[in-house]
Amino acid sequence: MKKLHVHILFFVFLLILMNACKKTDNFQSDQLADYFQLQVGKYITYRLDSLEFINFGTQDTIVSYLAKDVVDDSITDALGRPSWRVIRYLSDTTGTQPWTPAEAYMVTVTRQDVEVVENNLRYIKLALPIVNGFSWLGNSYIDTRSLYSEYTYMDGWNYTYDSVGFPFNTFMGTIPNAITIDQVDNTSNVGDSSFIERDYSVEVYAKGIGLIYKNFLHSEYQPPNIGVPVGSTSGYGLTLNMVDHN
C-alpha cells in the first residue's frame, strides 16, 4: 500500500514538472535590440508636429517639421557602458530646406532595459520581457518629487506593453510587427476642481526599425480669475510619425 502511495505521488510530481516545463517553453520574448537599429548612419525620418500654446495660453497652434534621427557615433555613458549618440535634424515639411541639427540624445541597451537620455532626463523606454501586460516605472530615474522639480507630472508613470507583435499604420505605410507602450493617460483636477491637468503619452516601436510613432501631451488649464480674466492653458505636445527609414 505504501509503494502505491509513493508511485501516485511520484506520478503527480512528474505531471507538475512537465506542466511547468511546458509553460517555460511557451514563454517567449523578443530581444531589446530587435527594436532598434543602432549602427552608425542608420536613420528614421518623421513628420513632427509640435503643439504650442500661444497668446498667454488662450490659443494653441501646431508647428510642423520633418525630423531625421541619425545614429551618429558609438560612445560610452557616464557609467562606462556602451551607448549610441543620436542626432535629430530638422527641415521644413517638404524637406527642401537644409537639415539643421536640433538636439542629440543617447541610447543605452543593457541586458534588462533600454535607457534613453534626452534633455538630461533618463528614461527606461523598453524592458524585458516584451510581452503584453508587462509594466515598469519608466521615469524612475527622473526627479519627480523634490520641491523644485519641473517634472512632478511624470511621477509614477507605469509603462505597459500593449499589442505586442501587431501591425501599426504610419505615414510610411503599415508596419507588420510593432509593440505599443502605453505610458500614461490621465486627466486630473488639481486644487480647485476647475484647474485641470492632462497627461498622455504613448510610443510605438517596430521590430528591425525602432521608434515609429510617439504621441505626447502635458497641459494645465487655469480657469479665469481676477488676475487673468480668461482661461489659459500651458504645456506642450509632440507627435512623431515615421515617413522613411534606411
Contacts in CASP RR format, 6 or more apart in sequence:
PFRMAT RR
TARGET T0000
AUTHOR 0000-0000-0000
METHOD contacts of the structure
MODEL  1
MKKLHVHILFFVFLLILMNACKKTDNFQSDQLADYFQLQVGKYITYRLDS
LEFINFGTQDTIVSYLAKDVVDDSITDALGRPSWRVIRYLSDTTGTQPWT
PAEAYMVTVTRQDVEVVENNLRYIKLALPIVNGFSWLGNSYIDTRSLYSE
YTYMDGWNYTYDSVGFPFNTFMGTIPNAITIDQVDNTSNVGDSSFIERDY
SVEVYAKGIGLIYKNFLHSEYQPPNIGVPVGSTSGYGLTLNMVDHN
27 129 0 8 1.000
27 131 0 8 1.000
29 128 0 8 1.000
29 129 0 8 1.000
29 130 0 8 1.000
29 131 0 8 1.000
30 130 0 8 1.000
30 207 0 8 1.000
32 109 0 8 1.000
32 110 0 8 1.000
32 113 0 8 1.000
32 114 0 8 1.000
32 126 0 8 1.000
32 127 0 8 1.000
32 128 0 8 1.000
32 130 0 8 1.000
33 109 0 8 1.000
34 207 0 8 1.000
34 208 0 8 1.000
35 114 0 8 1.000
35 126 0 8 1.000
35 130 0 8 1.000
35 179 0 8 1.000
35 205 0 8 1.000
35 206 0 8 1.000
35 207 0 8 1.000
35 208 0 8 1.000
35 209 0 8 1.000
35 210 0 8 1.000
36 107 0 8 1.000
36 109 0 8 1.000
36 114 0 8 1.000
36 205 0 8 1.000
36 208 0 8 1.000
36 210 0 8 1.000
37 71 0 8 1.000
37 208 0 8 1.000
37 209 0 8 1.000
37 210 0 8 1.000
37 245 0 8 1.000
38 71 0 8 1.000
38 84 0 8 1.000
38 107 0 8 1.000
38 109 0 8 1.000
39 71 0 8 1.000
40 71 0 8 1.000
40 72 0 8 1.000
40 73 0 8 1.000
40 74 0 8 1.000
41 70 0 8 1.000
41 71 0 8 1.000
41 72 0 8 1.000
41 246 0 8 1.000
42 70 0 8 1.000
42 71 0 8 1.000
42 245 0 8 1.000
42 246 0 8 1.000
43 68 0 8 1.000
43 69 0 8 1.000
43 70 0 8 1.000
43 71 0 8 1.000
43 245 0 8 1.000
43 246 0 8 1.000
44 68 0 8 1.000
44 69 0 8 1.000
44 209 0 8 1.000
44 210 0 8 1.000
44 211 0 8 1.000
44 212 0 8 1.000
44 242 0 8 1.000
44 244 0 8 1.000
44 245 0 8 1.000
45 66 0 8 1.000
45 67 0 8 1.000
45 68 0 8 1.000
45 69 0 8 1.000
45 242 0 8 1.000
45 243 0 8 1.000
45 244 0 8 1.000
45 245 0 8 1.000
46 66 0 8 1.000
46 67 0 8 1.000
46 68 0 8 1.000
46 69 0 8 1.000
46 240 0 8 1.000
46 241 0 8 1.000
46 242 0 8 1.000
46 243 0 8 1.000
47 64 0 8 1.000
47 65 0 8 1.000
47 66 0 8 1.000
47 67 0 8 1.000
47 93 0 8 1.000
47 171 0 8 1.000
47 239 0 8 1.000
47 240 0 8 1.000
47 241 0 8 1.000
47 243 0 8 1.000
48 64 0 8 1.000
48 65 0 8 1.000
48 66 0 8 1.000
48 67 0 8 1.000
48 90 0 8 1.000
48 238 0 8 1.000
48 239 0 8 1.000
48 240 0 8 1.000
49 62 0 8 1.000
49 63 0 8 1.000
49 64 0 8 1.000
49 238 0 8 1.000
49 239 0 8 1.000
49 241 0 8 1.000
50 62 0 8 1.000
50 63 0 8 1.000
50 64 0 8 1.000
50 65 0 8 1.000
50 236 0 8 1.000
50 237 0 8 1.000
50 238 0 8 1.000
51 60 0 8 1.000
51 61 0 8 1.000
51 62 0 8 1.000
51 217 0 8 1.000
51 236 0 8 1.000
51 237 0 8 1.000
51 238 0 8 1.000
51 239 0 8 1.000
52 60 0 8 1.000
52 61 0 8 1.000
52 62 0 8 1.000
52 63 0 8 1.000
52 236 0 8 1.000
52 237 0 8 1.000
53 59 0 8 1.000
53 60 0 8 1.000
53 219 0 8 1.000
53 232 0 8 1.000
53 233 0 8 1.000
53 234 0 8 1.000
53 235 0 8 1.000
53 236 0 8 1.000
54 60 0 8 1.000
54 61 0 8 1.000
56 228 0 8 1.000
56 232 0 8 1.000
57 231 0 8 1.000
57 232 0 8 1.000
57 233 0 8 1.000
57 234 0 8 1.000
58 230 0 8 1.000
58 231 0 8 1.000
58 232 0 8 1.000
58 233 0 8 1.000
60 233 0 8 1.000
64 93 0 8 1.000
65 90 0 8 1.000
65 91 0 8 1.000
65 92 0 8 1.000
65 93 0 8 1.000
66 90 0 8 1.000
66 91 0 8 1.000
66 92 0 8 1.000
66 93 0 8 1.000
66 94 0 8 1.000
66 95 0 8 1.000
66 243 0 8 1.000
67 88 0 8 1.000
67 89 0 8 1.000
67 90 0 8 1.000
67 102 0 8 1.000
67 240 0 8 1.000
68 88 0 8 1.000
68 89 0 8 1.000
68 90 0 8 1.000
68 91 0 8 1.000
68 99 0 8 1.000
69 86 0 8 1.000
69 87 0 8 1.000
69 88 0 8 1.000
69 211 0 8 1.000
70 86 0 8 1.000
70 87 0 8 1.000
70 88 0 8 1.000
70 89 0 8 1.000
71 84 0 8 1.000
71 85 0 8 1.000
71 86 0 8 1.000
72 84 0 8 1.000
72 85 0 8 1.000
72 86 0 8 1.000
72 87 0 8 1.000
72 104 0 8 1.000
73 84 0 8 1.000
73 85 0 8 1.000
74 82 0 8 1.000
74 83 0 8 1.000
74 84 0 8 1.000
74 85 0 8 1.000
75 83 0 8 1.000
75 84 0 8 1.000
75 85 0 8 1.000
75 106 0 8 1.000
76 82 0 8 1.000
76 83 0 8 1.000
77 83 0 8 1.000
77 106 0 8 1.000
77 108 0 8 1.000
77 117 0 8 1.000
81 108 0 8 1.000
81 110 0 8 1.000
82 108 0 8 1.000
83 106 0 8 1.000
83 107 0 8 1.000
83 108 0 8 1.000
84 106 0 8 1.000
84 107 0 8 1.000
84 108 0 8 1.000
85 104 0 8 1.000
85 105 0 8 1.000
85 106 0 8 1.000
86 104 0 8 1.000
86 105 0 8 1.000
86 106 0 8 1.000
86 107 0 8 1.000
87 101 0 8 1.000
87 103 0 8 1.000
87 104 0 8 1.000
88 101 0 8 1.000
88 102 0 8 1.000
88 103 0 8 1.000
88 104 0 8 1.000
88 105 0 8 1.000
89 99 0 8 1.000
89 100 0 8 1.000
89 101 0 8 1.000
89 102 0 8 1.000
90 99 0 8 1.000
90 100 0 8 1.000
90 102 0 8 1.000
91 97 0 8 1.000
91 98 0 8 1.000
91 99 0 8 1.000
91 100 0 8 1.000
103 118 0 8 1.000
103 119 0 8 1.000
105 116 0 8 1.000
105 117 0 8 1.000
105 118 0 8 1.000
105 119 0 8 1.000
106 116 0 8 1.000
106 117 0 8 1.000
106 118 0 8 1.000
107 114 0 8 1.000
107 115 0 8 1.000
107 116 0 8 1.000
108 114 0 8 1.000
108 115 0 8 1.000
108 116 0 8 1.000
108 117 0 8 1.000
111 128 0 8 1.000
112 127 0 8 1.000
112 128 0 8 1.000
113 124 0 8 1.000
113 125 0 8 1.000
113 126 0 8 1.000
113 127 0 8 1.000
113 128 0 8 1.000
113 136 0 8 1.000
114 124 0 8 1.000
114 125 0 8 1.000
114 126 0 8 1.000
114 127 0 8 1.000
115 122 0 8 1.000
115 123 0 8 1.000
115 124 0 8 1.000
115 125 0 8 1.000
115 141 0 8 1.000
116 122 0 8 1.000
116 123 0 8 1.000
116 125 0 8 1.000
117 123 0 8 1.000
121 142 0 8 1.000
121 151 0 8 1.000
122 141 0 8 1.000
122 142 0 8 1.000
123 138 0 8 1.000
123 139 0 8 1.000
123 141 0 8 1.000
123 142 0 8 1.000
124 136 0 8 1.000
124 137 0 8 1.000
124 138 0 8 1.000
124 139 0 8 1.000
124 140 0 8 1.000
124 141 0 8 1.000
124 159 0 8 1.000
125 138 0 8 1.000
125 159 0 8 1.000
125 181 0 8 1.000
125 203 0 8 1.000
126 181 0 8 1.000
126 205 0 8 1.000
127 134 0 8 1.000
127 136 0 8 1.000
127 138 0 8 1.000
127 159 0 8 1.000
130 161 0 8 1.000
130 164 0 8 1.000
130 179 0 8 1.000
131 161 0 8 1.000
131 164 0 8 1.000
132 161 0 8 1.000
132 162 0 8 1.000
132 163 0 8 1.000
132 164 0 8 1.000
133 160 0 8 1.000
133 161 0 8 1.000
133 162 0 8 1.000
134 160 0 8 1.000
134 161 0 8 1.000
135 158 0 8 1.000
135 159 0 8 1.000
135 160 0 8 1.000
135 161 0 8 1.000
136 158 0 8 1.000
136 159 0 8 1.000
137 156 0 8 1.000
137 157 0 8 1.000
137 158 0 8 1.000
137 159 0 8 1.000
138 157 0 8 1.000
138 159 0 8 1.000
138 183 0 8 1.000
139 151 0 8 1.000
139 154 0 8 1.000
139 155 0 8 1.000
139 156 0 8 1.000
139 157 0 8 1.000
142 151 0 8 1.000
142 154 0 8 1.000
143 149 0 8 1.000
143 151 0 8 1.000
144 151 0 8 1.000
144 152 0 8 1.000
144 153 0 8 1.000
144 154 0 8 1.000
144 155 0 8 1.000
144 156 0 8 1.000
145 152 0 8 1.000
145 155 0 8 1.000
153 197 0 8 1.000
153 199 0 8 1.000
153 218 0 8 1.000
157 183 0 8 1.000
157 184 0 8 1.000
157 201 0 8 1.000
158 183 0 8 1.000
158 184 0 8 1.000
159 181 0 8 1.000
159 182 0 8 1.000
159 183 0 8 1.000
160 181 0 8 1.000
160 182 0 8 1.000
160 183 0 8 1.000
161 179 0 8 1.000
161 180 0 8 1.000
161 181 0 8 1.000
162 179 0 8 1.000
162 180 0 8 1.000
162 181 0 8 1.000
162 182 0 8 1.000
163 178 0 8 1.000
163 179 0 8 1.000
163 180 0 8 1.000
164 179 0 8 1.000
164 180 0 8 1.000
165 177 0 8 1.000
165 178 0 8 1.000
165 179 0 8 1.000
165 207 0 8 1.000
166 177 0 8 1.000
166 178 0 8 1.000
166 179 0 8 1.000
166 180 0 8 1.000
167 174 0 8 1.000
167 175 0 8 1.000
167 176 0 8 1.000
167 177 0 8 1.000
167 178 0 8 1.000
168 174 0 8 1.000
168 175 0 8 1.000
168 178 0 8 1.000
168 180 0 8 1.000
168 204 0 8 1.000
168 206 0 8 1.000
168 212 0 8 1.000
168 213 0 8 1.000
169 175 0 8 1.000
170 212 0 8 1.000
170 213 0 8 1.000
170 241 0 8 1.000
170 242 0 8 1.000
170 243 0 8 1.000
171 241 0 8 1.000
171 242 0 8 1.000
171 243 0 8 1.000
172 212 0 8 1.000
172 242 0 8 1.000
172 243 0 8 1.000
172 244 0 8 1.000
172 245 0 8 1.000
175 206 0 8 1.000
175 209 0 8 1.000
175 212 0 8 1.000
175 242 0 8 1.000
177 206 0 8 1.000
177 207 0 8 1.000
178 204 0 8 1.000
178 205 0 8 1.000
178 206 0 8 1.000
178 207 0 8 1.000
178 212 0 8 1.000
179 204 0 8 1.000
179 205 0 8 1.000
179 207 0 8 1.000
180 202 0 8 1.000
180 203 0 8 1.000
180 204 0 8 1.000
181 202 0 8 1.000
181 203 0 8 1.000
181 204 0 8 1.000
181 205 0 8 1.000
182 202 0 8 1.000
183 201 0 8 1.000
183 202 0 8 1.000
183 203 0 8 1.000
184 199 0 8 1.000
184 200 0 8 1.000
184 201 0 8 1.000
185 199 0 8 1.000
185 200 0 8 1.000
185 201 0 8 1.000
185 202 0 8 1.000
186 197 0 8 1.000
186 198 0 8 1.000
186 199 0 8 1.000
186 200 0 8 1.000
187 196 0 8 1.000
187 197 0 8 1.000
187 198 0 8 1.000
187 199 0 8 1.000
188 196 0 8 1.000
188 197 0 8 1.000
189 195 0 8 1.000
189 196 0 8 1.000
189 197 0 8 1.000
190 196 0 8 1.000
190 197 0 8 1.000
190 220 0 8 1.000
192 223 0 8 1.000
194 223 0 8 1.000
195 220 0 8 1.000
195 221 0 8 1.000
195 222 0 8 1.000
195 223 0 8 1.000
196 220 0 8 1.000
196 221 0 8 1.000
197 219 0 8 1.000
197 220 0 8 1.000
197 221 0 8 1.000
198 217 0 8 1.000
198 218 0 8 1.000
198 219 0 8 1.000
198 220 0 8 1.000
198 221 0 8 1.000
199 217 0 8 1.000
199 218 0 8 1.000
200 215 0 8 1.000
200 216 0 8 1.000
200 217 0 8 1.000
201 214 0 8 1.000
201 215 0 8 1.000
201 216 0 8 1.000
201 217 0 8 1.000
202 213 0 8 1.000
202 214 0 8 1.000
202 215 0 8 1.000
203 211 0 8 1.000
203 213 0 8 1.000
203 214 0 8 1.000
204 211 0 8 1.000
204 212 0 8 1.000
204 213 0 8 1.000
204 214 0 8 1.000
205 211 0 8 1.000
205 212 0 8 1.000
206 212 0 8 1.000
209 242 0 8 1.000
209 245 0 8 1.000
211 240 0 8 1.000
211 242 0 8 1.000
212 241 0 8 1.000
212 242 0 8 1.000
213 240 0 8 1.000
213 241 0 8 1.000
213 242 0 8 1.000
214 238 0 8 1.000
214 239 0 8 1.000
214 240 0 8 1.000
215 238 0 8 1.000
215 239 0 8 1.000
216 237 0 8 1.000
216 238 0 8 1.000
216 239 0 8 1.000
217 236 0 8 1.000
217 237 0 8 1.000
217 238 0 8 1.000
218 235 0 8 1.000
218 236 0 8 1.000
218 237 0 8 1.000
219 233 0 8 1.000
219 234 0 8 1.000
219 235 0 8 1.000
219 236 0 8 1.000
219 237 0 8 1.000
220 233 0 8 1.000
220 234 0 8 1.000
220 235 0 8 1.000
221 231 0 8 1.000
221 232 0 8 1.000
221 233 0 8 1.000
222 228 0 8 1.000
222 231 0 8 1.000
222 232 0 8 1.000
222 233 0 8 1.000
222 234 0 8 1.000
223 231 0 8 1.000
224 230 0 8 1.000
224 231 0 8 1.000
END
